[in-house]
Amino acid sequence: MGGGGQQTEPVSGKGTGFFTWEEVQKHSNRNDQWLVVKRKVYNVTNWAKRHPGGFRVINHYAGEDATEVFAAFHPDQDFVQKFLKPLHIGELAATEPSQDREKNDSIIKDFDSLRVQAEKDGLFKAKPLFFLLHLGHIILLEALAWLSVLYWGTSWTMTFLCATLLAIAQAQAGWLQHDFGHLSVFKKSKWNHIVHKFVIGQLKGASANWWNHRHFQHHAKPNIFRKDPDINVMDVFVLGNTQPVEYGIKKIKKMPYNRQHQYFFLVGPPLLIPIFYNFNIFYTMITRRDWVDLSWAMTYYFRYYFCFVPLYGFWGSFALQMFARFLESHWFVWVTQMSHIPMEMEYEKRQDWMTSQLTSTCNIEQSFFNDWFSGHLNFQIEHHLFPRMPRHNYHLVAPQVRELCEKHGIPYEMKSLWNGMVDVVRSLKKSGDLWLDAYLHK
């Protein structure tokens, strides 16, 4: 029975039940999933498979309060309510608190007020010219790469210049697709999704659905083992303070982890995009029969090889493409990992939104170069707190975020670009040493 003696068995779409948190938390597996949003209880078991952001994001919040993540990811909440209404099975009992487990009610209320104020201040409104100019400079870089070898020949020097220009264009296209993927450019989600498929497909040869299903898990549960795919490194590395000790105690030695800060330079930055991501993207599109995304991705390859095969032949064009992606991969890995690898990595702790994002992210100092180089992901904290906010507004909300962190005693970590990169290596060495100590002595 739920609070107040009301019925607890759900009646699909009727909204007749009253439940305690203890009852909600029982429905937390893949075949039985309930969520709470604004005290309303929803049975999302069957809907999860049709969720545009992927079923895993919902599964990660099964049996929990999803109010904050719901607000963070969905720009048009009234529209989403149309899908939630048939899933509504009841509400929390009047005697139950709005937050589950040990989440900080004060932090939740203050952060919600900050988000509402940011909405009122227009910080979620994009400047179309900013993104148009960003797209323009990507197209210009690609054109310059092709024209440089078309007019000045395919010498080693010009080929290296061409590859460098292509790598810069690819990296910047990666930041641009990230904007559309987070629905932060157009007011209507539909237009963001359409342009996202074009940018990630035509400009990068990748899949919007693959990116969505992977990246939103990262934002929903950053640095949480078994939930954040970005830290699922398939036993190549051990990360944080907990995992290395577990592996050491279990005598797991699939790699010489005490040397991971050294072999990282050979495995991580050079191979992530050209090998792992390339394979994973095409494997996902084909096995899931995602023919729309596959068609968009193929337009990139047709365009690329149409331009470069007459100059380099097929294998020469392939080698040029792989080298450009090799360069881009270094760029991508350092930018994305310097804000996460040195931070806390743990198993599920079910913290409130603000605390969970601040413990798993840090910022890199602002400058014109840092903003451009990282696609404004040097404001990783603000991006994680407000994933739908256009990136050109992160610096406007940052002072308010710092003020709220000071109020609640939450560390707000800021580093230089160099220190951010160095801390990646330091963190890997620290984790490797923890593994070795546990492996030898525990």
Order of alpha helices (4+ residues) and beta strands (2+ residues): beta-alpha-beta-beta-beta-alpha-beta-alpha-alpha-beta-alpha-alpha-alpha-alpha-alpha-alpha-alpha-alpha-alpha-alpha-beta-alpha-alpha-alpha-beta-alpha
